Each structure stands twice: as C-alpha cells, then as structure tokens.
Amino acid sequence: MITGYFRSLKTLFQNMLDAYYDDRDDERSLAKAGITLAEDPQAVSVSSLSVALYQKDHIGCATRGGQDRPGIRLSPHFYNTHADIDRTVAAIKKYMATGV
C-alpha cells in the first residue's frame, strides 16, 4: 500500500514536470520514491534552485552533482500529499521560468 502511494506521488511529479524530469533510469527507479530532476542549463543552476526552494518555499531537496546528470532530488514520503506535490511543482516551474 505504501509503495503504491509512493509510486502515485512519483507519477504525479513526472507528469507535472515532464519538461524537467530526467527519466533515463525510469524502469529501475519505479520502485524508488526519489525523484531526480535534470538541470535546465538555460534556466537556473541546481544549487540556486535548491536554495530558493528551501529558503523561500520551505521545500527541502538534495542537490546532485556530477557533469553527467546534475540536478535536484526530491523524495516524497508517506506523509506528503498531492497538495505538497502541487506546491513543489508550482515553485519549480516558477523558478525555471523566471529565475531565482
């Protein structure tokens, strides 16, 4: 039951952030709750996005380094709601469109 809920949150993230979602490991990662969003080099840096999400929107995430797949990692859990996902997606889209 909890695994199904994790998958529903992950699917919601994927559908709402399709333009930024990095799905290269999608088949393997379906069983995981973590979400990795790829950096958009035309928009904002991963570290700037992470800081803005935390300081301005109180949304915690982890940054992911490396040149092959930099990005942020959001890991919804059983206490998160679809409203939390909606709020997170709105904040990410705002910063990707307007900058930090």
Residue, then its C-alpha position, 0 to 999 in steps of 0.5 A: m500500500i505504501t509503495g503504491y502511494f509512493r509510486s502515485l506521488k512519483t507519477l504525479f511529479q513526472n507528469m507535472l514536470d515532464a519538461y524537467y524530469d530526467d527519466r533515463d533510469d525510469e524502469r529501475s527507479l519505479a520502485k524508488a520514491g526519489i525523484t531526480l530532476a535534470e538541470d535546465p542549463q538555460a534556466v537556473s543552476v541546481s544549487s540556486l534552485s535548491v536554495a530558493l526552494y528551501q529558503k523561500d518555499h520551505i521545500g527541502c531537496a538534495t542537490r546532485g552533482g556530477q557533469d553527467r546528470p546534475g540536478i535536484r532530488l526530491s523524495p516524497h514520503f508517506y506523509n506528503t500529499h498531492a497538495d505538497i506535490d502541487r506546491t513543489v511543482a508550482a515553485i519549480k516551474k516558477y523558478m525555471a521560468t523566471g529565475v531565482 
